[in-house]
Amino acid sequence: MENLISLVNKIQRACTALGDHGEASALPTLWDSLPAIAVVGGQSSGKSSVLESIVGKDFLPRGSGIVTRRPLVLQLHKSDEGSREYAEFLHLQRKRFTDFSAVRKEIQDETDRETGQTKQISSVPIHLSIYSPNVVNLTLVDLPGLTKVAVEGQPDTIVQDIENMVRLYIEKPNCIILAISPANQDLATSDAIKISREVDPAGERTIGVLTKIDLMDKGTDAVDILEGKSYRLKFPWIGVVNRSQADINKNVDMIAARRREREYFASTPEYKHLAQRMGSEHLAKVLSKHLETVIKSRIPGIQSLINKTVAELETELSRLGKPIAADAGGKLYTIMEICRLFYQNYREHLDGVRSGGDKVYNVFDNQLPAALQRLQFDKQLSMENIRKLITEADGYQPHLIAPEQGYRRLIESTLVTIRGPAEASVDAIHSILKDLVHKAMNETPELKQYPALRTEVRNAAMESLERMREQSKKATLQLVDMECCYLTVDFFRKLPQEADKGGDPSQSIFDRYNEAYLRRIGTTVLSYVNAVCAGLRHLIPKSIVYCQVREAKRSLLDFYYTELGKLEQNRLSALLNEDPAIMERRSALAKRLELYRSAQAEIDTLSISEYKKERTRTANAVMSFEREDFGLLGPLHLDSIDWANLNHRRSIAASLVQGTYILERDRQEKRQGSQALAPPWWEFFHFKLIRQLVDDADSCVFGAIYEYAPPSSHCNDSIDRSPRYVIAFRGTINKPDSFSRDFSLDIHIIRNGLHQTSRFEIAMKAVRNMVAMVGDSNVWLAGHSLGAALAMLAGKTIAKTGNFLEAFLFNPPFLSAPIERINYGNVKHGLRFASSVITAGLVLATKGNSQTSQSEDPFFTLSAWTPCLFVNPTDHLCSEYIGYFEHRKKMEEIGFGAIERLATQNSLGDLFMSVVRRSAEAAEPLHLLPSAYLTVNLTPSQDFKQAHGIQQWWRPDLYFKCNLYKYK
């Protein structure tokens, strides 16, 4: 167990080197969680003498007043017998001190370097390691001596400052207090006992040391104190006899001093019966053993804290972004990458991946038609205006047959009014595109990191949109102007024919200006204008999309990119100037993360087998409890549920799956009643367990059926999209009671034989019964890993009967070549393209060119079912779903949709097997899905275990990307 103290020593040195002294700050502290022994005592209490007796060397500064003005972290390392004694300071790592008087001087000099040539104190510790065969493995923190008055040269606050520093160390629950009190003073006035009693009233972590026993007045002794009668502590008091000032002046050897100490206790009648547990040697052994015990009990908690903090620090560093590159090329790349991320978000809004693009369609489908319909032509087509324009068009000579010029003037003056709605549509689209720019910027964290770049990109985007608006307005108004400048002749050639059929031509010739004639002209003009409006209703959106929306998707920042390449390095640097507070925070976080990773590595490399076994047993118990206890790990933030919110639905479904896991763990651990950990995972969301699904092979619980039973106080609106029942399936549990059966089912998934297992038959029967009882709209399916495979197969099976259940599938297995793990996009696309061509070719070769109708095609029938898939790109067991759906989309875009529609319905490996084993009918691979709503967790994962775990899916701070893939 000696390595335990060495482990903590290494972590403490790393803490000091990287600025973690346990002080209050905005950064997490590891120092506070490390067990340590703090030496507390008043001035002249013999504190320094005790430490020197434990070490066996005279190395501490001495003098009047406050000598110790900084904490001294003293780490003792027992070396091999006969080896040379030496000391090392953390701030002088490559220098070994064999002369311990030089150690004393370096402590004084290092104190002065921090505090200056004053009598101030500092909380920044000095780290001193001493290697000797005459010490035990031990770590002590020597704190400044408590004082009651400030002397000359000290600030008035020195008394309180020292007390605050001491209290800061000893009030931590992991701190062992070594309280030094002189025996020749009343214990009631002991500074060490007074302050330790305040922070440790029960004396459970205080070890009392009584000094100067040999200096007590004659006729008095310290037996009552040493026997715990005067002041009881959990640990027995230990008395020591240090060197006197005369011994120090004479340079009395420490070995001789220890021998005299032993002789004193053994020969003094009052202390003879206590001699075996007195003296500095016994004190050192007690402290070393007790420190080992405390460290051993704290290590699992420290390890859990370190892992948790590393994940938190990594997440925050990821959110703050990477530091800025130093060279111009790196800065230009950083700017271009940020612009690309912004541009990608912007395009996703227009393409419907994110919200916003629907507003563009609303302008064309609602606002423009309504504006055209609201146009009033009363002024242009009033009797007075028609008579006026007709008369003016005749000039001095009346028209003979038709008032052509009058018609033209009437139509032109009426059509001009369409410019208003056309221009308003352009402006409306411009406003929408501007709003989407702001949305995309807010969704690009990197732009928040660099305010100057954010302003520059916003201005560039707005300038591009303004140019596009002007071009769009020009093109759109030209459409209206074209209608004004050239009238459709065929429309008017039909007018004489219509007059012959039912009109009175004689009246139109001889009585040209009566109201009936003018009204007929107005009606004709209105009919023509309405026909033109109907055409422009379709042409105006095309013009706007071509000039504005399409250009915004293609070239929003093209001009900015051109200008960006011309900028000099100082200008690029100005764009990447971020908030100094963020830079400082990132630097501090990076140092603190380095500390925690260093501690993590130290703990992971601990090599003592005895400790490894104990740590594994204890850590597994603690971590298992943490994973299963809803109060520690559950989504407590969902105290109010919005069933229309996909994040809430996802979190609840994942929690119910977790409840299924813990049902089986409760069974294995025989936890019942109030000891059971599973019920809070569904009761928190107002569900109740109505049935457990039990495997007939090993009697383990593999699924559960929950019924939603909200209290009557919940309004109908809040539960509108809630399920009535949820059927949840767990994945593989790595425990002996269930692992064998779970693992065999995992093998069945690989062989596409899950449908032949009794567990699936039990699950399918439960699903069919529930759907038959309440209908498919009231039932959810949910599952994780193996459970997701069960839920997916059940959902596909029942979907083929026309019942489409809402499904939440977490980390569903997709076993294939790990193409998604390739970092080069072109290579990935090439491999997938080749696979699709080969697969489609094999399909045609094995199944012929026969075509089935859509109604007979089971894959097309299944496309109406859209399960929700939740995958993590770091989890290679499910990450291939990302490429499976994205590749299908790309193949459609490049014109190879027909090939992919054949390939996506078949598995290449399955086709090869069917060729080899023509007699055997192979089952359809589970991962073949026509449609899905795919959610990808882009939050960084520490390892595969975290990436595959169910716990990630109810976190409120997920960074994810969602896409809907519908089979066409």
Disulfide bonds with the S-S distance in Angstrom:
none
